Amino acid sequence: MIDVDGFKTSGPIQGSTPSTHGPVTLPKGHQPGMRVPKGGSMCANCRFLAKDRKNCMEPNFIKWNKGSLIPGPVDEYCSDFYMPRGK
């Protein structure tokens, strides 16, 4: 479990294993969600994207965002709580 400013997410940090990663340190002013370029990690290919393709079902995102509505196009927005959709 990773705890960042009161938000918890499961899973290892990319490229590490749960037993080897340490605390997460983020720069001052870091926001857990942001606009991103198309084609990489984005809400459109996240396992938490709701069937309506407008809302995020990840509890920590909902807490941070004060609601589930994704504040941008799903192919141009991502959050720290992103997890790729399983195959």
C-alpha positions in Angstrom: 0.0 0.0 0.0 1.4 3.4 -1.0 0.2 6.4 1.1 0.7 9.8 -0.5 -0.8 12.8 1.3 -3.6 10.7 2.8 -4.4 8.8 -0.4 -3.7 5.1 -0.6 -3.2 3.0 -3.6 -2.3 -0.6 -4.0 0.4 -2.1 -6.2 4.1 -1.5 -6.6 5.7 1.6 -8.1 6.5 0.8 -11.7 9.8 -1.0 -12.0 9.9 -2.1 -8.4 8.3 -4.7 -6.1 6.2 -4.1 -3.0 9.0 -5.3 -0.8 11.7 -3.1 -2.2 10.2 0.4 -2.8 10.4 3.0 -0.1 8.3 6.1 0.7 7.0 8.2 -2.2 8.3 11.8 -2.2 6.5 14.2 -4.5 7.5 17.8 -5.4 5.7 20.6 -3.6 2.5 21.5 -5.4 2.2 18.1 -7.0 -1.3 17.3 -8.1 -2.4 13.6 -8.3 -4.3 14.2 -11.6 -3.3 16.1 -14.7 -3.6 16.5 -18.5 -1.3 14.2 -20.4 -0.3 13.6 -24.0 -2.4 11.1 -26.0 -1.1 7.6 -26.4 0.5 6.8 -23.0 -0.9 6.2 -19.5 -4.4 7.8 -19.6 -7.9 7.2 -18.2 -8.9 5.7 -21.5 -6.8 2.6 -20.8 -7.2 2.5 -17.0 -8.9 -0.3 -15.1 -10.9 2.2 -13.1 -12.6 3.9 -16.0 -16.4 3.5 -15.6 -18.5 2.0 -18.4 -19.8 5.5 -19.2 -16.2 6.5 -20.0 -16.7 9.8 -18.1 -16.1 8.7 -14.5 -13.3 7.1 -12.5 -14.2 4.4 -9.9 -10.9 4.5 -8.0 -11.8 5.6 -4.4 -8.7 7.8 -3.8 -9.2 9.6 -7.1 -12.9 10.3 -6.1 -11.7 11.5 -2.7 -9.0 13.9 -4.2 -11.2 15.1 -7.0 -14.3 15.4 -4.8 -16.3 13.3 -7.2 -15.9 10.6 -9.9 -16.2 12.8 -13.0 -12.9 12.9 -14.9 -12.1 16.6 -15.4 -10.9 16.3 -19.0 -11.0 14.0 -22.1 -10.3 10.4 -21.0 -7.5 10.1 -23.7 -5.8 13.3 -22.3 -6.0 12.9 -18.5 -4.3 10.6 -16.0 -3.9 10.4 -12.2 -1.4 8.9 -9.8 -4.0 6.3 -9.1 -3.8 4.9 -12.7 -3.6 1.1 -13.1 -3.5 -0.4 -16.6 -6.5 -2.4 -17.7 -5.9 -6.2 -17.5 -5.7 -8.2 -20.7 
